[in-house]
Amino acid sequence: MTFRIRQFNESKPSEVSLLHRRWFFVTALITLLSDQATKSLIRAWLPLGSSVPILPKFLHFTHTQNSGAAFGLFPNAVTLLVVIALIVSAIFLWLGHRGFDRRQTAIAMGMMLGGAVGNLIDRIRFGAVTDFIDIHIWPIFNIADAALTVGAFLLFWWGLMLPPEKPTLEAKSESIKPASEVKGISAERFTQGQSEVNLSPDKT
């Protein structure tokens, strides 16, 4: 399983990598705004502890405050979770700055960054995360939780199923050095295409 992140020894990102970086930050921003907007609406319109049916017997909006991690894990560990979220967000931002060789990887990591920052904002502002999506067979969650889970799944799935991308023309051209920079090549042997031509004088 291979996750396509830029090589660390590259001097500068390629145009493709920069384009995928935009996918990363746009996805993260959309995820964050969606998460914060829906939480604000729930806090404003639905009293804490109240529940309204959206799709009867399947989906309710139930306003709860979770001081733990996603899906109710590690309750009341606010400080620890804030520190972890800060570290995780910093790692994602660093990876996003490096750029990605695959758009799918950029999107998945963007979802995870947006989800991590969304819940981090709640913990810093309120000391707890607003959860409201209630499907009855799973702990109540929010869009940030869903983005973290789906992003991690997609990152694993795409890394497992998608073949490695072929080098772009730009990457190939960068790997070809001028003849003046090539050291230690004998003038008697020169490769052109797949045929080898002997350039030394004919002694016969």
C-alpha positions in Angstrom: 0.0 0.0 0.0 1.5 3.3 -1.1 0.4 6.8 -0.2 1.6 9.2 -2.8 3.3 12.1 -1.0 6.0 14.2 -2.6 9.6 13.0 -2.2 11.4 14.9 0.6 14.5 15.4 -1.6 12.8 17.4 -4.3 13.9 21.0 -4.4 10.6 22.4 -5.4 7.0 21.1 -6.0 5.9 20.4 -9.5 2.8 22.1 -11.0 0.8 18.9 -10.5 1.8 18.8 -6.8 0.7 22.4 -6.4 -2.6 21.7 -8.0 -3.2 18.8 -5.6 -2.2 21.1 -2.7 -5.1 23.3 -3.7 -7.4 20.3 -3.5 -6.1 19.6 0.0 -6.7 23.1 1.3 -10.1 23.6 -0.5 -11.4 20.2 0.9 -10.2 21.1 4.4 -11.9 24.5 4.2 -15.2 23.1 2.9 -15.1 20.4 5.6 -14.4 22.9 8.4 -17.0 25.5 7.3 -19.7 22.8 6.9 -18.9 21.4 10.3 -18.9 24.8 12.1 -22.0 26.0 10.3 -24.1 22.9 11.2 -22.9 23.0 14.8 -23.8 26.6 15.1 -27.3 25.9 13.8 -27.8 23.1 16.2 -26.7 25.1 19.2 -29.0 28.0 18.1 -32.1 26.1 17.2 -32.1 22.8 19.1 -31.9 22.9 23.0 -29.3 20.7 24.6 -30.7 17.2 25.0 -33.5 17.7 22.5 -34.1 15.5 19.5 -36.0 16.0 16.2 -36.7 13.3 13.6 -35.3 13.9 10.1 -35.8 10.4 8.6 -38.1 8.5 11.1 -36.6 5.3 12.5 -33.3 6.1 10.8 -32.0 9.6 11.4 -32.6 12.1 14.2 -30.8 15.4 15.1 -30.0 15.0 18.8 -28.1 17.9 20.5 -25.4 16.6 22.8 -22.1 17.9 24.1 -19.2 15.5 24.1 -16.1 16.3 26.2 -14.3 13.2 24.8 -13.1 12.1 21.4 -15.0 11.1 18.4 -18.1 8.9 19.0 -17.9 9.4 22.8 -14.4 7.9 23.4 -12.1 9.2 26.2 -14.7 11.3 28.0 -13.5 14.4 29.9 -10.0 14.3 28.5 -10.3 17.8 27.0 -6.7 19.0 27.5 -5.2 15.8 26.2 -7.4 15.8 23.1 -6.6 19.5 22.4 -2.9 18.7 22.5 -3.3 15.7 20.2 -5.5 17.6 17.8 -2.9 20.4 17.6 -0.2 17.9 16.8 -2.3 16.1 14.2 -3.4 19.3 12.6 0.2 20.6 12.4 1.3 17.3 10.7 -1.5 17.6 8.2 -0.6 21.2 7.4 3.1 20.2 7.0 2.1 17.5 4.6 -0.2 19.8 2.7 2.7 22.3 2.4 4.9 19.6 0.9 2.2 18.8 -1.7 0.9 15.5 -3.0 1.4 13.5 -6.1 -2.1 12.1 -6.1 -5.3 14.2 -6.0 -7.2 11.4 -4.0 -4.6 11.6 -1.2 -4.9 15.3 -1.1 -8.7 15.1 -0.8 -8.7 12.4 1.9 -6.1 14.3 4.0 -8.0 17.5 3.5 -11.1 15.9 4.9 -9.1 14.7 7.9 -7.5 18.2 8.5 -10.9 19.9 8.3 -12.4 17.4 10.8 -9.6 17.7 13.2 -9.6 21.5 13.2 -13.4 21.6 13.5 -13.5 19.6 16.7 -10.4 21.4 18.0 -12.3 24.7 17.7 -15.2 23.3 19.7 -12.9 22.0 22.5 -11.1 25.3 22.8 -14.2 27.5 22.7 -16.7 25.4 24.7 -14.6 22.6 26.4 -16.8 20.1 24.5 -17.7 19.1 21.0 -21.2 19.6 19.6 -22.6 16.3 18.3 -26.0 15.9 16.7 -26.2 13.2 14.0 -28.0 10.3 15.5 -28.5 7.2 13.4 -29.4 5.0 16.5 -27.0 2.2 15.7 -23.9 4.4 16.3 -22.8 6.9 18.9 -24.0 10.5 18.1 -21.5 12.3 16.0 -21.0 15.4 13.8 -19.6 16.3 10.4 -16.0 16.6 11.7 -16.2 13.0 13.1 -17.6 11.8 9.8 -14.9 13.6 7.8 -12.1 12.1 9.9 -13.5 8.6 9.6 -14.3 8.8 5.8 -11.0 10.5 5.1 -9.0 7.8 6.9 -11.0 5.1 5.1 -10.5 6.7 1.7 -6.8 7.2 2.4 -6.4 3.5 3.1 -8.7 2.4 0.3 -7.1 4.5 -2.4 -3.6 3.7 -1.2 -4.4 0.0 -1.4 -6.4 -0.1 -4.7 -5.0 2.6 -6.9 -1.9 1.8 -8.9 1.1 4.1 -8.6 0.9 7.1 -10.9 3.3 7.2 -13.8 5.9 10.1 -13.8 4.7 13.2 -15.5 6.4 14.7 -18.5 7.7 17.5 -16.3 9.2 15.0 -13.8 10.8 13.1 -16.7 12.3 16.2 -18.2 13.7 17.3 -14.8 15.5 14.0 -14.5 17.3 14.4 -17.8 20.6 16.3 -17.4 22.4 18.1 -20.2 25.4 16.3 -21.6 27.7 18.9 -20.1 26.6 17.8 -16.6 27.1 14.1 -17.1 30.4 12.8 -15.7 32.3 9.7 -16.5 30.7 8.7 -19.8 33.1 7.4 -22.4 33.0 9.3 -25.7 33.3 5.9 -27.5 29.9 4.7 -26.4 26.8 6.7 -27.0 23.2 5.3 -26.6 20.6 6.6 -28.9 17.1 5.1 -28.2 17.6 1.4 -27.7 20.6 1.0 -30.1 24.2 1.3 -29.1 26.6 3.0 -31.6 30.3 2.7 -31.3 31.9 6.0 -32.1 35.5 4.9 -31.9 37.5 4.9 -35.2 37.3 1.7 -37.3 40.6 -0.1 -36.9 40.0 -2.7 -39.7 
